[in-house]
Amino acid sequence: MHHKLETIKEVISNYIEINEEEWRSYSSGFSVQTFRKKEILLAQGHLCRDVFFVVEGLLRVFFVDGEGEEKTFHFSFENTFSADYESFLKKMPSNYSIQALEDTTVVLMSYDMLHGGYKILRNGEKLGRLLAEEYFFIFNDKIQAIYTQSPLERYNRLIQKFPNILQRIPQHYIASYLTISSVHLSRLKNSY
Amino acid sequence: MHHKLETIKEVISNYIEINEEEWRSYSSGFSVQTFRKKEILLAQGHLCRDVFFVVEGLLRVFFVDGEGEEKTFHFSFENTFSADYESFLKKMPSNYSIQALEDTTVVLMSYDMLHGGYKILRNGEKLGRLLAEEYFFIFNDKIQAIYTQSPLERYNRLIQKFPNILQRIPQHYIASYLTISSVHLSRLKNSY
């Protein structure tokens, strides 16, 4: 447990100054859980009760669209946070599902814990601001990708950001994430 | 000036507790500017130096996509904030342009002013967190609309949210916002 919390401490320390005493009190609210490959951490339509911090493994955020088709929205790699943040903040049913693509260990941060931290930590609200800004950036990137980038550009950016993604994630999920067909993705891969 | 700042004070007071003294010091950094109909407040590729709070009038947030086509992304009505928030926060060139669709009066909040407020105001960071969360919600809604809603659903939600939008905004901007053709929009309107 202790070791698993080291990375999240580092990540949070990148956002805000937090001393040992604060950390001890704050991290006592965390819990750690391991999910098996393919296990569902959050099901669309359910309340997202926790923000997940990925210690080890890999998560896929996806949803079923109006036509009943499954769309992959986002991949959460090690040392990043994952959630349906709207469901979490507004306490409403989730629009997304979250699934483990590998055996995955996460730190769970509940609503009460996170919002308690905003009050308890000297820089708690700042942490909340920076987390919300990060979420905003992810969604902003997504919108830019959908509207302004060609499939090839989207593919190149993905590979640049996550060089080993093709080894870790099945091709049909990557194609769905890029909003292209699997055939199209094969063609892009083979053009290198 | 004083009257124009009343609405932004109300909006900020909905987010956080702010006393008279704090407000006087904080709002002394605001400036107020009026733009004529069609005037550009922010041009794509330029740095977004300010967050705009719309006191009166109406803004359109748009961008030119990879194919050189202009796409309307968002409308900012009275008593809401408008910006390319990523450009503003990261001090990078803007991906969007912002244009006045009517004669529009805005309160300008600069980066230094807003970030100064995070430190000066007792609840400054909380204000920043809630603003970032609001931005996140706007982008989240947009993504949900693109991926999961039919054109009719998107239209119905828009009309529900902004009942007088058809009177205030030219049809081709609304069609672009809904990512449908003007002909398609006419059909949706006439089906009522």
Chai-1 contact restraints between the chains, C-beta under 6 A:
chainA,res_idxA,chainB,res_idxB,connection_type,confidence,min_distance_angstrom,max_distance_angstrom,comment,restraint_id
A,D65,B,Y147,contact,1.0,0.0,6.0,A-B,restraint_1
A,D65,B,T148,contact,1.0,0.0,6.0,A-B,restraint_2
A,G66,B,T148,contact,1.0,0.0,6.0,A-B,restraint_3
A,G66,B,S150,contact,1.0,0.0,6.0,A-B,restraint_4
A,E86,B,N140,contact,1.0,0.0,6.0,A-B,restraint_5
A,N95,B,Q144,contact,1.0,0.0,6.0,A-B,restraint_6
A,E125,B,E125,contact,1.0,0.0,6.0,A-B,restraint_7
A,E125,B,K126,contact,1.0,0.0,6.0,A-B,restraint_8
A,E125,B,R129,contact,1.0,0.0,6.0,A-B,restraint_9
A,K126,B,E125,contact,1.0,0.0,6.0,A-B,restraint_10
A,G128,B,R129,contact,1.0,0.0,6.0,A-B,restraint_11
A,R129,B,E125,contact,1.0,0.0,6.0,A-B,restraint_12
A,R129,B,G128,contact,1.0,0.0,6.0,A-B,restraint_13
A,R129,B,R129,contact,1.0,0.0,6.0,A-B,restraint_14
A,R129,B,A132,contact,1.0,0.0,6.0,A-B,restraint_15
A,A132,B,R129,contact,1.0,0.0,6.0,A-B,restraint_16
A,A132,B,A132,contact,1.0,0.0,6.0,A-B,restraint_17
A,A132,B,E133,contact,1.0,0.0,6.0,A-B,restraint_18
A,A132,B,F136,contact,1.0,0.0,6.0,A-B,restraint_19
A,E133,B,A132,contact,1.0,0.0,6.0,A-B,restraint_20
A,Y135,B,F136,contact,1.0,0.0,6.0,A-B,restraint_21
A,F136,B,A132,contact,1.0,0.0,6.0,A-B,restraint_22
A,F136,B,Y135,contact,1.0,0.0,6.0,A-B,restraint_23
A,F136,B,F136,contact,1.0,0.0,6.0,A-B,restraint_24
A,F139,B,F139,contact,1.0,0.0,6.0,A-B,restraint_25
A,F139,B,N140,contact,1.0,0.0,6.0,A-B,restraint_26
A,N140,B,E86,contact,1.0,0.0,6.0,A-B,restraint_27
A,N140,B,F139,contact,1.0,0.0,6.0,A-B,restraint_28
A,Q144,B,N95,contact,1.0,0.0,6.0,A-B,restraint_29
A,Y147,B,D65,contact,1.0,0.0,6.0,A-B,restraint_30
A,T148,B,D65,contact,1.0,0.0,6.0,A-B,restraint_31
A,T148,B,G66,contact,1.0,0.0,6.0,A-B,restraint_32
A,S150,B,G66,contact,1.0,0.0,6.0,A-B,restraint_33
